[in-house]
Amino acid sequence: MMVRLTPLRLLCAAIALCTFFFSSFLPQLLRGERAYDVFLERPPPAAAGPVPKVRFGEECSPFTAGVMEGLTIVLKIGAGEVATQLPMYLNRLGRCKQDLLIFSDRKDTYNGFEVADALAHLRPEYKFNNPDFDVYDRIQAANNTGGKTEEGWLLDKYKFLPMMEWTSYMRPESQWYVFLELDTYVNYDNLYRFLSNFNPKTAYYFGSPVWPKKKTVFAHGGTGFVLSRAALDKIMALGRMFGENKHFPGTHFFGVDVKKQCCGDEMLAQVLKKSGVSLRGYWPMFNGEKPFTVRFNKEQWCEAIVTMHHLNEDDFTQLSQWERARLHPERPLMFEELFTMIEPRLQETVEDWTNMSEDVTYKKSKSAAKSFDKCRKACLKDSHCMQFEHSGTECNLGHSVRLGHHQGREGERQWTSGWMLSRIKAFQQARSPCQAAHFVHSNP
Protein backbone atom coordinates (compact mmCIF):
# COMPACT_ATOMS: atom_id res chain seq x y z
CA MET A 1 0.00 0.00 0.00
CA MET A 2 1.41 3.40 -0.97
CA VAL A 3 1.48 6.21 1.60
CA ARG A 4 0.32 9.53 0.27
CA LEU A 5 2.79 12.32 1.08
CA THR A 6 0.50 15.15 2.06
CA PRO A 7 1.95 18.55 3.06
CA LEU A 8 1.08 17.81 6.70
CA ARG A 9 2.94 14.49 6.65
CA LEU A 10 5.98 16.10 5.02
CA LEU A 11 5.96 18.78 7.70
CA CYS A 12 5.79 16.15 10.46
CA ALA A 13 8.70 14.22 8.91
CA ALA A 14 10.77 17.40 8.70
CA ILE A 15 10.04 18.22 12.34
CA ALA A 16 11.06 14.69 13.38
CA LEU A 17 14.35 14.93 11.49
CA CYS A 18 15.12 18.35 12.96
CA THR A 19 14.34 17.08 16.46
CA PHE A 20 16.70 14.13 15.96
CA PHE A 21 19.46 16.44 14.69
CA PHE A 22 19.14 18.99 17.49
CA SER A 23 18.95 16.33 20.21
CA SER A 24 21.75 14.09 18.88
CA PHE A 25 24.32 16.13 17.00
CA LEU A 26 23.91 19.80 17.86
CA PRO A 27 24.92 19.42 21.54
CA GLN A 28 28.18 17.81 20.41
CA LEU A 29 28.81 20.58 17.89
CA LEU A 30 28.13 23.31 20.45
CA ARG A 31 30.54 21.67 22.90
CA GLY A 32 33.14 21.41 20.13
CA GLU A 33 33.17 17.62 20.40
CA ARG A 34 33.98 15.26 17.56
CA ALA A 35 31.21 12.99 16.33
CA TYR A 36 31.79 9.29 16.88
CA ASP A 37 30.35 5.80 16.65
CA VAL A 38 30.77 3.02 19.19
CA PHE A 39 33.79 0.76 18.74
CA LEU A 40 32.46 -2.81 18.57
CA GLU A 41 34.17 -5.06 21.11
CA ARG A 42 33.48 -8.14 18.99
CA PRO A 43 33.13 -7.33 15.29
CA PRO A 44 30.83 -9.56 13.21
CA PRO A 45 32.46 -11.94 10.70
CA ALA A 46 33.48 -10.42 7.35
CA ALA A 47 31.60 -13.18 5.51
CA ALA A 48 28.73 -15.51 6.30
CA GLY A 49 29.72 -18.06 8.90
CA PRO A 50 30.47 -18.47 12.59
CA VAL A 51 31.79 -15.57 14.65
CA PRO A 52 35.62 -15.82 14.89
CA LYS A 53 36.85 -16.89 18.33
CA VAL A 54 39.28 -14.06 19.00
CA ARG A 55 40.68 -14.14 22.53
CA PHE A 56 41.01 -10.37 22.88
CA GLY A 57 43.66 -9.28 25.34
CA GLU A 58 45.92 -12.25 24.72
CA GLU A 59 49.20 -11.78 22.87
CA CYS A 60 48.79 -12.06 19.09
CA SER A 61 45.07 -12.84 19.49
CA PRO A 62 43.82 -11.63 16.04
CA PHE A 63 46.69 -13.41 14.28
CA THR A 64 46.22 -16.63 16.25
CA ALA A 65 42.49 -16.61 15.46
CA GLY A 66 43.22 -16.23 11.75
CA VAL A 67 41.23 -13.02 11.30
CA MET A 68 44.29 -11.05 10.11
CA GLU A 69 45.41 -13.46 7.40
CA GLY A 70 44.79 -10.88 4.68
CA LEU A 71 46.89 -8.22 6.39
CA THR A 72 50.54 -7.43 5.64
CA ILE A 73 52.77 -5.43 7.99
CA VAL A 74 55.24 -3.27 6.03
CA LEU A 75 58.17 -2.13 8.15
CA LYS A 76 60.45 0.69 6.94
CA ILE A 77 63.90 0.86 8.55
CA GLY A 78 67.40 2.16 7.89
CA ALA A 79 70.34 -0.11 7.10
CA GLY A 80 71.94 0.74 10.44
CA GLU A 81 68.90 -0.52 12.35
CA VAL A 82 69.09 -4.12 11.13
CA ALA A 83 71.67 -5.05 13.75
CA THR A 84 70.57 -2.65 16.49
CA GLN A 85 66.78 -2.10 16.51
CA LEU A 86 65.27 -4.82 14.32
CA PRO A 87 66.13 -7.70 16.72
CA MET A 88 64.18 -6.02 19.53
CA TYR A 89 61.21 -5.37 17.23
CA LEU A 90 61.10 -9.00 16.14
CA ASN A 91 61.45 -10.14 19.73
CA ARG A 92 58.39 -8.08 20.66
CA LEU A 93 56.14 -8.78 17.70
CA GLY A 94 57.71 -11.49 15.56
CA ARG A 95 56.13 -14.16 17.73
CA CYS A 96 52.75 -13.24 16.28
CA LYS A 97 53.61 -14.85 12.93
CA GLN A 98 52.61 -11.72 11.10
CA ASP A 99 52.97 -11.45 7.36
CA LEU A 100 55.91 -9.06 7.51
CA LEU A 101 57.76 -7.18 4.78
CA ILE A 102 60.89 -5.23 5.74
CA PHE A 103 62.33 -2.47 3.56
CA SER A 104 65.61 -0.66 4.02
CA ASP A 105 68.27 1.08 1.93
CA ARG A 106 70.45 -2.03 1.78
CA LYS A 107 69.63 -5.69 1.15
CA ASP A 108 70.19 -7.83 4.22
CA THR A 109 68.90 -10.77 6.24
CA TYR A 110 68.29 -11.25 9.93
CA ASN A 111 67.24 -14.44 11.67
CA GLY A 112 65.49 -15.78 8.59
CA PHE A 113 63.82 -12.47 7.66
CA GLU A 114 64.67 -10.92 4.31
CA VAL A 115 65.35 -7.18 4.31
CA ALA A 116 64.66 -5.75 0.85
CA ASP A 117 66.48 -2.73 -0.56
CA ALA A 118 63.64 -0.41 -1.60
CA LEU A 119 66.03 1.62 -3.78
CA ALA A 120 67.76 -1.27 -5.55
CA HIS A 121 65.84 -0.98 -8.84
CA LEU A 122 65.80 2.81 -9.22
CA ARG A 123 66.83 3.93 -12.69
CA PRO A 124 70.26 5.64 -12.85
CA GLU A 125 68.87 9.06 -13.78
CA TYR A 126 67.30 9.37 -10.34
CA LYS A 127 70.65 8.88 -8.64
CA PHE A 128 72.81 10.91 -11.03
CA ASN A 129 74.07 14.23 -9.70
CA ASN A 130 72.18 13.73 -6.45
CA PRO A 131 74.44 13.99 -3.36
CA ASP A 132 71.85 12.14 -1.26
CA PHE A 133 72.73 8.99 -3.16
CA ASP A 134 76.39 9.37 -2.24
CA VAL A 135 75.16 8.18 1.15
CA TYR A 136 73.46 5.21 -0.53
CA ASP A 137 76.70 4.28 -2.31
CA ARG A 138 78.66 4.42 0.95
CA ILE A 139 76.09 2.18 2.65
CA GLN A 140 76.39 -0.40 -0.14
CA ALA A 141 80.20 -0.33 0.02
CA ALA A 142 80.43 -0.67 3.81
CA ASN A 143 81.33 -4.05 5.31
CA ASN A 144 78.86 -3.48 8.12
CA THR A 145 76.00 -1.08 8.58
CA GLY A 146 76.80 0.03 12.14
CA GLY A 147 74.18 2.12 13.88
CA LYS A 148 71.60 4.57 12.60
CA THR A 149 73.13 7.82 11.32
CA GLU A 150 71.82 11.24 10.36
CA GLU A 151 73.20 10.62 6.88
CA GLY A 152 70.96 7.59 6.52
CA TRP A 153 67.95 9.79 7.24
CA LEU A 154 68.58 11.61 3.93
CA LEU A 155 67.48 8.46 2.09
CA ASP A 156 64.25 7.97 4.04
CA LYS A 157 62.02 10.06 1.77
CA TYR A 158 63.23 8.17 -1.31
CA LYS A 159 61.93 4.83 0.00
CA PHE A 160 58.21 5.59 0.27
CA LEU A 161 57.13 5.54 -3.38
CA PRO A 162 59.29 2.61 -4.60
CA MET A 163 58.16 0.73 -1.49
CA MET A 164 54.55 0.86 -2.74
CA GLU A 165 55.43 -1.00 -5.95
CA TRP A 166 57.61 -3.47 -4.08
CA THR A 167 54.78 -4.18 -1.63
CA SER A 168 52.20 -4.74 -4.35
CA TYR A 169 54.64 -6.94 -6.28
CA MET A 170 55.57 -9.08 -3.26
CA ARG A 171 52.09 -9.34 -1.70
CA PRO A 172 49.53 -9.13 -4.54
CA GLU A 173 46.90 -11.13 -2.63
CA SER A 174 46.85 -9.15 0.63
CA GLN A 175 43.78 -7.09 1.48
CA TRP A 176 45.25 -4.57 3.94
CA TYR A 177 48.72 -3.04 4.23
CA VAL A 178 49.84 -1.47 7.51
CA PHE A 179 52.98 0.68 7.18
CA LEU A 180 55.01 1.07 10.37
CA GLU A 181 58.38 2.09 11.76
CA LEU A 182 60.39 0.54 14.56
CA ASP A 183 59.15 3.02 17.17
CA THR A 184 55.46 2.56 16.30
CA TYR A 185 53.18 0.79 18.80
CA VAL A 186 50.13 -1.01 17.44
CA ASN A 187 47.24 -2.36 19.45
CA TYR A 188 46.36 -5.23 17.13
CA ASP A 189 43.06 -6.00 18.87
CA ASN A 190 41.86 -2.48 18.13
CA LEU A 191 43.37 -2.51 14.64
CA TYR A 192 41.28 -5.59 13.85
CA ARG A 193 38.18 -3.96 15.34
CA PHE A 194 38.88 -0.81 13.30
CA LEU A 195 39.44 -2.53 9.94
CA SER A 196 36.35 -4.71 10.43
CA ASN A 197 34.30 -1.62 9.60
CA PHE A 198 35.68 -1.33 6.07
CA ASN A 199 35.84 -3.31 2.83
CA PRO A 200 39.36 -3.56 1.33
CA LYS A 201 37.81 -3.61 -2.16
CA THR A 202 37.16 0.11 -1.63
CA ALA A 203 40.15 2.47 -1.85
CA TYR A 204 41.06 3.54 1.70
CA TYR A 205 44.00 5.48 3.11
CA PHE A 206 43.92 5.79 6.92
CA GLY A 207 46.21 7.49 9.41
CA SER A 208 46.91 10.51 11.60
CA PRO A 209 46.54 13.66 9.48
CA VAL A 210 49.18 16.34 9.04
CA TRP A 211 47.85 19.61 7.61
CA PRO A 212 50.61 21.45 5.68
CA LYS A 213 49.62 24.94 4.55
CA LYS A 214 48.16 24.95 1.03
CA LYS A 215 49.31 21.37 0.43
CA THR A 216 47.81 17.89 0.44
CA VAL A 217 46.83 16.54 3.85
CA PHE A 218 48.87 13.41 4.54
CA ALA A 219 49.13 10.60 7.08
CA HIS A 220 52.14 10.90 9.35
CA GLY A 221 54.45 8.01 8.49
CA GLY A 222 55.87 7.23 11.92
CA THR A 223 52.42 7.07 13.50
CA GLY A 224 51.51 4.30 11.08
CA PHE A 225 49.13 4.37 8.13
CA VAL A 226 46.95 1.85 6.32
CA LEU A 227 46.18 1.24 2.65
CA SER A 228 43.50 -1.09 1.35
CA ARG A 229 44.09 -3.43 -1.56
CA ALA A 230 42.00 -1.16 -3.80
CA ALA A 231 44.03 1.92 -2.82
CA LEU A 232 47.30 0.18 -3.64
CA ASP A 233 45.83 -0.97 -6.97
CA LYS A 234 45.00 2.63 -7.84
CA ILE A 235 48.50 3.89 -7.18
CA MET A 236 49.91 0.95 -9.16
CA ALA A 237 47.71 1.92 -12.11
CA LEU A 238 49.18 5.42 -12.00
CA GLY A 239 52.67 3.97 -11.71
CA ARG A 240 52.34 2.10 -15.00
CA MET A 241 52.68 5.47 -16.72
CA PHE A 242 56.25 5.69 -15.42
CA GLY A 243 57.43 2.09 -15.04
CA GLU A 244 59.25 0.37 -17.89
CA ASN A 245 59.30 -3.24 -16.70
CA LYS A 246 56.58 -4.84 -14.57
CA HIS A 247 59.06 -7.49 -13.42
CA PHE A 248 61.21 -4.86 -11.68
CA PRO A 249 59.22 -2.89 -9.10
CA GLY A 250 60.48 0.36 -7.63
CA THR A 251 62.19 1.78 -10.73
CA HIS A 252 60.69 5.30 -10.53
CA PHE A 253 59.11 7.99 -8.33
CA PHE A 254 55.69 8.32 -10.03
CA GLY A 255 56.79 11.55 -11.72
CA VAL A 256 57.71 13.30 -8.45
CA ASP A 257 61.00 15.21 -8.12
CA VAL A 258 61.83 13.71 -4.74
CA LYS A 259 65.05 15.69 -4.34
CA LYS A 260 63.01 18.90 -4.02
CA GLN A 261 60.44 17.46 -1.62
CA CYS A 262 60.42 17.39 2.16
CA CYS A 263 59.11 14.08 3.24
CA GLY A 264 58.17 10.69 1.87
CA ASP A 265 54.83 10.45 3.67
CA GLU A 266 53.78 13.80 2.20
CA MET A 267 54.78 12.76 -1.33
CA LEU A 268 52.88 9.50 -1.00
CA ALA A 269 49.69 11.41 -0.14
CA GLN A 270 50.17 13.61 -3.21
CA VAL A 271 50.53 10.57 -5.49
CA LEU A 272 47.57 8.84 -3.85
CA LYS A 273 45.45 11.94 -4.40
CA LYS A 274 46.42 11.95 -8.09
CA SER A 275 45.27 8.32 -8.13
CA GLY A 276 41.89 9.32 -6.69
CA VAL A 277 42.57 8.31 -3.07
CA SER A 278 42.39 10.92 -0.30
CA LEU A 279 43.26 10.50 3.35
CA ARG A 280 40.67 9.63 5.95
CA GLY A 281 42.17 10.94 9.18
CA TYR A 282 41.50 9.04 12.38
CA TRP A 283 43.44 10.97 15.00
CA PRO A 284 43.55 10.46 17.97
CA MET A 285 43.09 6.71 17.39
CA PHE A 286 46.22 6.89 15.22
CA ASN A 287 48.35 8.89 17.63
CA GLY A 288 51.75 10.52 17.23
CA GLU A 289 52.58 10.49 20.94
CA LYS A 290 53.59 7.82 23.43
CA PRO A 291 51.96 7.19 26.84
CA PHE A 292 54.22 9.63 28.68
CA THR A 293 53.64 12.50 26.23
CA VAL A 294 49.98 11.95 25.24
CA ARG A 295 47.67 14.89 25.99
CA PHE A 296 44.86 13.49 28.12
CA ASN A 297 41.81 15.71 27.61
CA LYS A 298 38.21 15.58 26.41
CA GLU A 299 39.38 14.68 22.87
CA GLN A 300 41.57 11.86 24.14
CA TRP A 301 39.67 10.04 26.84
CA CYS A 302 36.97 7.62 25.66
CA GLU A 303 38.55 7.27 22.22
CA ALA A 304 40.07 3.92 21.23
CA ILE A 305 43.84 3.63 20.68
CA VAL A 306 45.11 1.94 17.51
CA THR A 307 48.70 3.25 17.26
CA MET A 308 51.21 5.39 19.16
CA HIS A 309 54.62 6.68 18.12
CA HIS A 310 58.12 7.59 19.37
CA LEU A 311 58.43 4.67 21.81
CA ASN A 312 61.94 3.59 22.73
CA GLU A 313 62.74 0.14 24.06
CA ASP A 314 62.17 1.15 27.68
CA ASP A 315 58.79 2.64 26.72
CA PHE A 316 57.79 -0.61 25.00
CA THR A 317 58.86 -2.62 28.05
CA GLN A 318 56.88 -0.47 30.49
CA LEU A 319 53.81 -0.47 28.25
CA SER A 320 53.96 -4.24 27.82
CA GLN A 321 54.17 -4.77 31.58
CA TRP A 322 51.22 -2.44 32.13
CA GLU A 323 49.15 -4.18 29.44
CA ARG A 324 49.70 -7.57 31.07
CA ALA A 325 48.26 -6.15 34.31
CA ARG A 326 45.07 -4.71 32.75
CA LEU A 327 41.95 -5.64 34.70
CA HIS A 328 39.87 -6.15 31.54
CA PRO A 329 42.28 -6.83 28.67
CA GLU A 330 39.44 -8.13 26.51
CA ARG A 331 37.99 -4.61 26.23
CA PRO A 332 39.19 -2.04 23.66
CA LEU A 333 42.10 0.01 24.97
CA MET A 334 41.09 3.66 25.49
CA PHE A 335 42.93 6.76 26.68
CA GLU A 336 40.87 6.65 29.87
CA GLU A 337 42.51 3.36 30.80
CA LEU A 338 45.96 4.35 29.53
CA PHE A 339 45.81 7.31 31.92
CA THR A 340 46.15 4.88 34.83
CA MET A 341 49.67 4.16 33.59
CA ILE A 342 50.84 7.72 34.24
CA GLU A 343 48.45 8.82 37.01
CA PRO A 344 50.54 7.47 39.93
CA ARG A 345 53.47 9.64 38.78
CA LEU A 346 51.58 12.94 38.87
CA GLN A 347 52.58 15.06 41.86
CA GLU A 348 52.14 18.59 43.15
CA THR A 349 55.76 19.43 42.28
CA VAL A 350 58.60 17.65 40.46
CA GLU A 351 62.01 19.24 39.94
CA ASP A 352 64.21 18.69 36.88
CA TRP A 353 61.15 17.70 34.91
CA THR A 354 59.15 19.11 31.99
CA ASN A 355 55.50 18.13 31.75
CA MET A 356 55.44 19.71 28.28
CA SER A 357 52.87 22.40 29.11
CA GLU A 358 52.43 24.55 26.02
CA ASP A 359 48.98 26.13 25.82
CA VAL A 360 49.82 29.47 27.46
CA THR A 361 53.32 30.98 27.75
CA TYR A 362 54.44 33.83 30.00
CA LYS A 363 57.81 35.22 28.92
CA LYS A 364 60.57 36.45 31.21
CA SER A 365 59.12 39.96 31.50
CA LYS A 366 55.76 38.74 32.83
CA SER A 367 54.99 38.36 36.53
CA ALA A 368 54.06 34.67 36.20
CA ALA A 369 57.57 33.90 34.91
CA LYS A 370 59.29 35.34 38.00
CA SER A 371 59.02 32.17 40.11
CA PHE A 372 57.48 28.73 40.37
CA ASP A 373 54.91 29.98 42.91
CA LYS A 374 53.83 32.85 40.65
CA CYS A 375 53.51 30.37 37.80
CA ARG A 376 51.30 28.17 39.98
CA LYS A 377 49.09 31.18 40.79
CA ALA A 378 48.73 31.91 37.07
CA CYS A 379 47.54 28.34 36.60
CA LEU A 380 45.04 28.71 39.44
CA LYS A 381 43.57 31.82 37.80
CA ASP A 382 43.12 29.97 34.48
CA SER A 383 40.08 27.73 34.90
CA HIS A 384 41.26 25.48 32.04
CA CYS A 385 44.76 24.96 33.47
CA MET A 386 45.52 21.38 34.50
CA GLN A 387 49.30 21.66 34.87
CA PHE A 388 52.19 24.09 34.59
CA GLU A 389 55.96 24.30 34.42
CA HIS A 390 58.51 26.95 35.31
CA SER A 391 61.83 26.88 33.48
CA GLY A 392 63.58 29.69 35.32
CA THR A 393 62.86 32.11 32.49
CA GLU A 394 59.31 31.19 31.40
CA CYS A 395 56.03 29.95 32.80
CA ASN A 396 54.01 27.55 30.65
CA LEU A 397 50.45 26.42 31.34
CA GLY A 398 48.82 23.26 30.01
CA HIS A 399 45.11 22.67 29.41
CA SER A 400 45.65 18.91 29.01
CA VAL A 401 47.31 16.39 31.33
CA ARG A 402 50.74 15.12 30.25
CA LEU A 403 53.43 13.35 32.22
CA GLY A 404 56.45 14.53 30.22
CA HIS A 405 60.06 13.58 30.93
CA HIS A 406 63.22 14.40 32.86
CA GLN A 407 64.81 17.69 31.84
CA GLY A 408 68.27 18.60 33.09
CA ARG A 409 69.46 22.11 33.78
CA GLU A 410 70.57 24.25 30.83
CA GLY A 411 72.47 27.35 31.95
CA GLU A 412 70.08 29.58 33.90
CA ARG A 413 67.12 27.40 32.93
CA GLN A 414 65.98 24.78 35.43
CA TRP A 415 62.63 23.08 34.93
CA THR A 416 60.11 22.42 37.69
CA SER A 417 56.67 21.02 36.89
CA GLY A 418 53.41 20.89 38.79
CA TRP A 419 49.95 19.37 38.33
CA MET A 420 46.58 20.59 39.63
CA LEU A 421 45.61 17.26 41.16
CA SER A 422 42.15 18.32 42.36
CA ARG A 423 41.22 19.60 38.89
CA ILE A 424 42.53 16.42 37.30
CA LYS A 425 40.42 14.33 39.68
CA ALA A 426 37.35 16.45 38.89
CA PHE A 427 37.97 15.96 35.16
CA GLN A 428 38.13 12.19 35.66
CA GLN A 429 34.94 12.11 37.68
CA ALA A 430 33.10 14.16 35.04
CA ARG A 431 34.24 11.97 32.13
CA SER A 432 34.43 8.48 33.60
CA PRO A 433 33.51 5.76 33.34
CA CYS A 434 33.36 5.62 29.55
CA GLN A 435 30.33 3.61 28.47
CA ALA A 436 32.09 2.37 25.32
CA ALA A 437 35.15 3.08 23.21
CA HIS A 438 34.61 5.91 20.74
CA PHE A 439 35.26 5.34 17.04
CA VAL A 440 35.70 8.94 15.90
CA HIS A 441 34.40 10.08 12.52
CA SER A 442 37.16 10.76 10.02
CA ASN A 443 38.70 14.22 9.63
CA PRO A 444 39.31 14.94 6.82
Secondary structure, 3 states (H helix, E strand, C coil): CCCCCCHHHHHHHHHHHHHHHHHHCHHHHHCCCCCEEECCCCCCCCCCCCCCCCCCCCCCHHHHCCCCCCEEEEEECCHHHCCCCHHHHHHHHHHHCCEEEEEECCCEEECCEEEEECCCCCCHHHHCCCCHHHHHHHHHHCCCCCCCCHHHHCCHHHHHHHHHHHHHHHCCCCCEEEEECCCCEECHHHHHHHHCCCCCCCCCEEECEECCCCCCCEECCCCCEEEEHHHHHHHHHHHCCCCCCCCCCCCCCCCCCHHHCCCHHHHHHHHHHHCCCCCEECCCCECCCCCCCCCEECCECCEECCEECCCCHHHHHHHHHHHHCCCCCCCCCEHHHHHHHHHHHCCCCEECEECCCCCEEECCCCHHHCCHHHHHHHHHHCCCCCEEEECCCCEEEECCECCCEECCCECCECCEEEECHHHHHHHHHHHCCCCCCEEECCCC
